[in-house]
């Protein structure tokens, strides 16, 4: 065979491997039918598996992300709470309600009237007291010693709580110092101290060297029946520290008359009753007068054996709307029984007369109310006019003791 022909036969064999290498992967896959079919089957299987997983597991997965119930607003919560509370209360057993039977018939038992609650430093309301007489007391009720609330007898010396404008009373025991040391007090020394106090401007600092009660009392008038002398210390809550003799009580206030006019204070005290008005001594109705005020008249009500009976002091002028300083000093000297009553008499006014010929005067007061019932050992006060005039009073500031 010629060399050229032999060369032509061998040359394509060297070219075939190079062409197969240049074929693409896809051409080789198509060249192999088995491989092509296998790939197609796997792809279809994967797609089917994916669809199956999505359809089966997707709903369950959504449940894991479900939100909670919407929270109600405040009004809805309050409504639900009321409904639940009503259901709860309906299940609880309630005690039976006792029905009260009222009768229109008359009862054999009658209860006393409630004490009056007068308004202070305002237009007073009139109220009839025992026997038709008015009796001014502060609004708060005072009980027995140690009790500032209700439940006990009302004290004629005043109450522990102020209802507004009233007299502020301070208790002094001249037998002892503020530290409870004895002052060796005698009845003569007691008389001299009272006289000096009234004649020298009512300077309360002169009494500060003696024991004084820690709690002031507030009173709307000075008007007590005859009573045991120990009721004074008891009313001021110092009966455990003070014997019922040689004591004083000083009441201070600022007052204004119900109408302009000329007035006289009338009163008496066993043992001390001295009054100062607008800086002047205007009444000395003590058992033994201290010579500090003139006496214009004497009224015998047959009430007491006090030597001068009830005395009428000098005239004073007072203008409605103006307020005047006023002090009242009362006290007990030897012990035993005590009383202190203060009236007011207006020039030009007409008063009824009692059996002894003395005028029946109104109580000097700065409030209206009922007269407390008398307790055991207390004697009825002298006659007085019901529904008398009511003076006004300013509230005073008190120093802490």
C-alpha positions in Angstrom: 0.0 0.0 0.0 1.3 3.4 -0.8 2.5 5.6 2.1 0.0 8.3 1.3 -2.9 6.0 1.6 -1.7 4.5 4.8 -1.3 8.0 6.2 -4.8 8.9 5.3 -6.1 5.8 7.1 -4.4 6.5 10.3 -5.1 10.3 10.6 -8.8 10.1 11.6 -8.0 7.9 14.5 -5.9 10.6 16.1 -8.7 13.2 15.6 -11.6 11.2 17.3 -10.4 11.5 21.0 -10.1 15.3 20.6 -13.7 15.7 19.4 -15.2 13.5 22.2 -13.5 15.7 24.7 -15.0 18.8 23.2 -18.5 17.4 23.5 -20.7 19.1 26.2 -22.0 17.3 29.3 -25.6 17.6 27.9 -24.5 15.8 24.7 -23.0 13.0 26.7 -26.2 12.7 28.8 -28.3 12.5 25.7 -25.9 10.0 24.3 -26.6 7.7 27.2 -30.3 7.1 27.4 -30.2 5.3 30.7 -28.4 8.1 32.5 -30.9 10.6 31.0 -33.9 8.7 32.1 -32.5 8.2 35.6 -31.9 12.0 36.1 -35.4 12.8 34.8 -37.0 10.3 37.3 -35.0 11.7 40.2 -36.1 15.2 39.4 -39.7 14.3 39.2 -39.5 12.4 42.4 -37.9 15.4 44.2 -40.7 17.7 42.9 -43.4 15.3 44.1 -41.8 14.9 47.5 -41.6 18.7 47.9 -45.3 19.1 47.0 -46.2 16.3 49.5 -44.2 17.9 52.3 -45.8 21.3 51.7 -49.3 20.0 51.7 -48.9 17.7 54.7 -46.8 19.8 57.1 -47.6 23.4 56.3 -51.0 23.5 58.1 -49.5 22.1 61.3 -46.7 24.6 61.2 -49.2 27.5 60.9 -50.8 26.3 64.2 -47.6 26.9 66.1 -47.8 30.6 65.2 -51.4 31.3 66.2 -51.8 34.5 68.1 -53.4 34.7 71.5 -56.9 36.0 72.1 -57.3 39.8 71.8 -57.0 41.5 75.2 -60.1 43.5 76.2 -60.0 47.2 77.0 -60.6 48.6 80.5 -64.3 49.0 80.2 -64.7 45.4 79.0 -62.5 44.2 81.9 -64.6 46.2 84.4 -67.8 44.7 83.0 -66.5 41.2 83.2 -65.3 41.8 86.8 -68.8 43.0 87.8 -70.5 40.0 86.1 -68.1 37.6 87.9 -68.6 39.4 91.2 -72.4 39.3 90.8 -72.2 35.5 90.1 -70.0 35.0 93.2 -72.3 37.0 95.5 -75.4 35.2 94.2 -73.9 31.9 95.3 -73.1 33.2 98.8 -75.8 32.9 101.4 -76.9 36.2 102.8 -78.2 36.5 106.4 -82.0 36.9 106.7 -83.1 40.5 107.0 -85.1 41.2 110.1 -88.2 43.2 109.4 -88.9 46.0 111.9 -92.5 46.3 113.0 -93.6 49.9 113.5 -96.5 50.8 115.7 -98.5 53.9 115.6 -99.6 53.5 119.2 -98.1 55.4 122.1 -95.2 53.8 123.9 -94.8 53.7 127.7 -91.1 54.4 127.3 -89.8 57.7 125.9 -86.2 58.5 125.1 -84.6 61.9 125.9 -84.1 64.4 123.1 -80.8 64.5 121.4 -78.5 67.4 122.5 -78.6 70.4 120.2 -75.8 71.1 117.7 -75.7 74.9 117.5 -73.9 76.8 114.8 -71.0 79.0 116.0 -70.3 82.5 114.8 -73.2 82.5 112.5 -76.9 83.5 112.7 -78.1 81.5 115.6 -81.1 79.2 115.4 -83.4 79.3 118.4 -84.2 76.1 120.3 -86.2 75.5 123.4 -84.4 74.0 126.3 -85.6 72.2 129.3 -88.7 74.0 130.5 -88.6 76.1 127.3 -85.2 77.6 128.1 -82.3 77.8 125.7 -78.9 76.6 126.8 -75.9 77.2 124.6 -73.3 74.4 124.3 -70.5 73.7 121.7 -71.3 71.3 119.0 -69.1 68.4 120.2 -70.4 66.4 123.1 -68.2 65.6 126.1 -68.5 62.4 128.0 -67.1 61.5 131.4 -63.6 62.1 132.4 -61.1 60.7 130.0 -63.6 60.6 127.2 -63.8 63.4 124.7 -66.7 61.9 122.7 -70.3 61.2 123.5 -71.7 58.6 125.8 -71.5 60.5 129.1 -73.1 63.5 130.8 -72.5 66.9 129.2 -70.2 69.0 131.3 -71.4 72.4 132.4 -67.8 73.6 132.4 -67.4 73.1 128.6 -66.2 70.6 126.1 -62.8 69.4 124.9 -63.5 70.3 121.3 -64.4 73.7 120.0 -67.4 74.1 117.7 -66.3 77.6 116.6 -66.6 80.8 118.6 -66.7 80.2 122.3 -65.0 80.9 125.6 -61.7 79.1 126.2 -61.3 77.9 129.8 -58.1 77.0 131.6 -58.0 75.3 135.0 -55.5 76.3 137.7 -54.8 74.6 141.0 -53.3 77.1 143.4 -52.3 74.4 145.9 -49.4 73.1 143.7 -46.8 74.2 141.2 -46.6 72.9 137.6 -44.2 70.2 138.9 -46.7 69.2 141.6 -44.8 70.8 144.5 -46.9 72.2 147.4 -47.4 75.9 147.5 -48.7 75.9 151.1 -51.8 77.6 149.9 -54.3 78.9 152.5 -57.7 80.5 152.0 -56.4 83.9 152.8 -53.5 83.5 150.3 -56.1 82.3 147.8 -58.2 85.5 148.3 -55.2 87.8 148.0 -54.1 86.1 144.7 -57.6 86.5 143.2 -57.8 90.2 144.3 -54.4 91.0 142.9 -55.1 89.3 139.7 -58.4 91.2 139.1 -57.0 94.5 140.2 -53.8 94.3 138.2 -55.0 93.8 134.6 -55.8 90.1 134.6 -52.2 89.2 133.7 -52.4 85.4 133.2 -48.6 85.1 133.7 -49.3 85.6 137.4 -51.1 82.2 137.4 -48.4 80.4 135.5 -46.5 79.5 138.6 -49.4 77.3 139.6 -50.4 74.0 138.2 -52.7 74.3 135.2 -54.7 71.6 133.4 -53.2 70.4 130.1 -56.5 70.4 128.3 -58.6 73.6 127.8 -62.4 73.5 127.7 -64.6 75.4 125.3 -67.9 76.8 126.7 -70.6 79.1 125.3 -71.8 80.4 128.6 -71.0 80.3 132.3 -74.1 78.8 134.0 -73.9 75.9 136.3 -76.3 74.5 138.9 -75.2 73.8 142.5 -72.9 70.8 142.4 -70.1 69.1 144.3 -66.9 71.1 144.0 -65.0 68.1 142.7 -66.9 68.3 139.4 -64.7 71.2 138.4 -61.4 69.2 138.4 -63.3 66.2 136.9 -64.6 68.3 134.0 -61.0 69.4 133.2 -59.8 65.8 133.5 -57.4 66.5 136.5 -59.4 65.0 139.3 -56.6 62.5 140.0 -54.2 65.3 140.5 -56.3 68.1 142.1 -58.3 68.1 145.3 -61.6 70.0 145.0 -60.6 73.2 146.8 -58.6 76.3 146.1 -58.9 76.1 142.4 -59.7 78.6 139.6 -61.0 78.4 136.1 -60.3 81.3 133.7 -62.5 81.7 130.6 -61.5 84.1 127.8 -63.3 85.2 124.6 -64.2 88.0 122.2 -67.9 88.8 121.9 -70.2 91.1 120.1 -73.8 92.1 121.1 -76.9 91.1 119.1 -77.9 94.7 119.0 -76.4 98.0 120.1 -77.3 99.1 123.6 -76.4 99.5 127.2 -76.0 96.3 129.2 -75.3 95.1 132.7 -73.8 91.7 133.7 -75.7 90.1 136.6 -74.4 87.0 138.4 -73.1 85.2 141.4 -70.6 82.5 142.3 -69.8 80.2 145.1 -67.1 81.1 145.6 -65.7 83.2 142.7 -67.5 85.1 140.0 -65.6 88.1 138.5 -66.1 89.5 135.0 -64.0 91.9 132.9 -65.3 93.4 129.7 -63.3 95.5 127.3 -60.6 95.9 129.8 -62.8 97.0 132.7 -64.0 95.0 135.7 -67.8 94.9 135.4 -69.0 92.3 137.9 -67.9 90.9 141.2 -70.5 88.4 142.3 -68.2 86.4 144.5 -69.3 85.0 147.9 -66.9 87.4 149.5 -66.6 90.3 147.0 -63.0 91.4 146.2 -64.0 95.1 145.8 -63.0 95.2 142.1 -66.4 96.3 140.6 -69.3 98.5 141.7 -72.6 96.9 142.6 -75.7 98.7 141.3 -78.4 96.2 142.5 -78.9 92.9 144.3 -81.4 90.2 143.2 -82.6 87.5 145.6 -83.8 84.5 143.7 -84.0 82.3 146.9 -81.4 80.1 145.1 -78.4 80.4 147.4 -77.4 81.6 150.8 -74.6 83.7 149.2 -74.5 87.0 151.2 -75.0 89.5 148.4 -77.3 87.2 146.4 -77.0 88.0 142.6 -75.4 91.3 142.0 -75.9 93.7 139.1 -72.7 95.4 137.7 -72.2 98.8 136.2 -73.5 99.7 132.8 -71.5 98.9 129.6 -72.0 100.1 126.1 -71.7 97.7 123.2 -72.2 98.2 119.5 -73.4 95.5 117.2 -70.6 94.3 114.9 -67.9 95.3 117.2 -66.0 92.6 119.2 -64.8 93.1 122.8 -62.4 91.1 124.9 -64.1 89.4 127.8 -62.8 87.3 130.7 -64.7 85.4 133.4 -63.0 84.0 136.5 -64.7 81.4 138.6 -63.4 79.2 141.4 -63.9 77.2 144.6 -62.2 78.2 147.9 -63.0 75.9 150.8 -64.5 73.0 148.9 -67.9 71.4 149.4 -70.5 72.8 146.9 -70.0 75.1 143.9 -72.0 77.1 141.4 -71.4 80.0 139.0 -74.2 81.7 137.0 -73.9 84.7 134.7 -76.9 86.7 133.2 -77.2 89.7 131.0 -79.6 92.6 131.5 -80.3 95.3 128.8 -81.5 98.8 129.7 -84.9 99.5 128.3 -85.9 95.8 128.1 -88.9 94.5 130.0 -88.5 91.3 132.0 -91.0 89.2 134.0 -90.5 89.0 137.8 -90.2 86.0 140.0 -91.8 85.5 143.4 -89.1 87.5 145.2 -89.6 90.4 142.9 -86.3 89.9 141.0 -86.3 90.1 137.2 -86.1 86.8 135.3 -83.1 87.5 133.1 -81.6 85.6 130.1 -78.4 83.7 130.3 -75.4 85.4 128.8 -74.5 83.0 126.0 -72.9 82.9 122.5 -74.8 79.9 121.2 -78.2 78.3 121.4 -78.9 74.7 122.5 -80.6 72.5 125.0 -79.8 72.5 128.7 -78.2 69.3 129.9 -80.1 67.2 132.3 -79.1 67.5 135.9 -77.0 64.7 137.3 -77.1 63.2 140.8 -76.0 65.8 143.4 -76.8 68.8 141.1 -79.5 71.3 142.1 -81.7 73.3 139.6 -80.3 76.7 138.7 -82.2 80.0 139.4 -85.0 81.0 137.1 -84.0 82.4 133.7 -85.7 83.8 130.6 -86.1 81.4 127.7 -85.0 82.3 124.2 -82.8 85.2 125.4 -80.5 87.1 123.1 -77.4 85.4 121.7 -74.1 87.2 121.5 -71.6 86.4 118.8 -68.1 85.1 119.6 -64.8 84.9 117.7 -62.8 81.7 117.8 -59.6 82.2 119.9 -56.3 80.5 119.3 -55.1 78.4 122.2 -51.5 77.8 123.2 -50.5 74.1 123.5 -49.9 73.1 127.1 
